[in-house]
Amino acid sequence: MFDKLKQIKQLKELQASLKKERVEVERLGVQVIINGGLEVEEITINPSLSKEEQEKLLVDSINEAIKKIQVIAAQKMSGISGFGA
């Protein structure tokens, strides 16, 4: 039971730590910044691109940023007993 309580405490600490992480992805002037809570903090678009180009780059950038945060979360989670390898 104490192991479970320890894991819960570690997960809460991990969650707080991840919220402080920020990932920035930029492609052709379209920039996205998200935090470890998967919240978009900032978006910058390139007005010289067409609407379609902006939309595609925005989707690609958000997806890449999410993948990067997931990698960071997996790395941090592997350090918690009972999780990871």
C-alpha positions in Angstrom: 0.0 0.0 0.0 2.8 2.4 0.8 4.4 1.6 -2.6 1.1 2.8 -4.2 1.1 6.0 -2.2 4.7 6.6 -3.1 3.9 6.1 -6.8 1.0 8.5 -6.6 3.2 11.1 -5.0 5.9 10.5 -7.7 3.2 10.8 -10.4 2.0 14.1 -9.0 5.5 15.4 -8.9 6.1 14.2 -12.5 2.9 16.0 -13.6 4.0 19.3 -12.0 7.5 18.9 -13.5 6.1 18.2 -17.0 3.9 21.3 -16.8 7.1 23.3 -16.6 8.6 21.7 -19.7 8.2 23.6 -23.0 8.7 22.4 -26.5 9.1 24.8 -29.5 8.7 23.6 -33.1 9.3 26.0 -36.0 8.8 25.3 -39.7 9.0 28.0 -42.4 8.1 30.7 -39.9 5.2 28.9 -38.4 6.0 28.4 -34.7 4.3 26.4 -32.0 5.1 26.3 -28.3 3.4 23.7 -26.0 3.9 22.8 -22.4 4.1 19.3 -20.8 0.4 19.5 -20.0 -0.1 19.5 -23.8 -1.4 23.0 -23.7 -0.6 25.3 -26.6 1.1 28.4 -25.1 2.0 30.2 -28.3 1.4 30.1 -32.0 3.2 32.3 -34.6 2.2 32.1 -38.3 4.0 33.3 -41.3 1.8 35.7 -43.2 3.7 35.3 -46.4 2.5 31.7 -46.7 -0.9 30.7 -48.2 -3.7 29.8 -45.9 -3.3 26.1 -46.9 0.5 26.1 -46.2 -0.1 27.8 -42.8 -2.7 25.2 -41.9 -0.5 22.2 -42.9 2.6 23.6 -41.2 0.5 24.4 -38.1 -0.9 20.8 -37.9 2.6 19.3 -38.5 4.2 21.5 -35.9 1.6 20.8 -33.2 1.9 17.0 -33.9 5.7 17.2 -33.7 5.6 19.2 -30.5 3.2 16.7 -28.9 5.5 13.8 -29.9 8.5 15.6 -28.3 6.6 16.1 -25.1 5.5 12.5 -25.0 9.2 11.4 -25.3 10.1 13.7 -22.4 7.2 12.3 -20.3 8.3 8.7 -21.1 11.9 9.5 -20.1 10.8 11.0 -16.8 8.3 8.3 -16.1 10.9 5.6 -16.6 12.5 6.9 -13.4 9.4 6.2 -11.3 9.4 2.7 -9.7 6.8 0.5 -11.1 6.7 2.3 -14.5 8.9 2.1 -17.5 11.6 -0.6 -18.2 
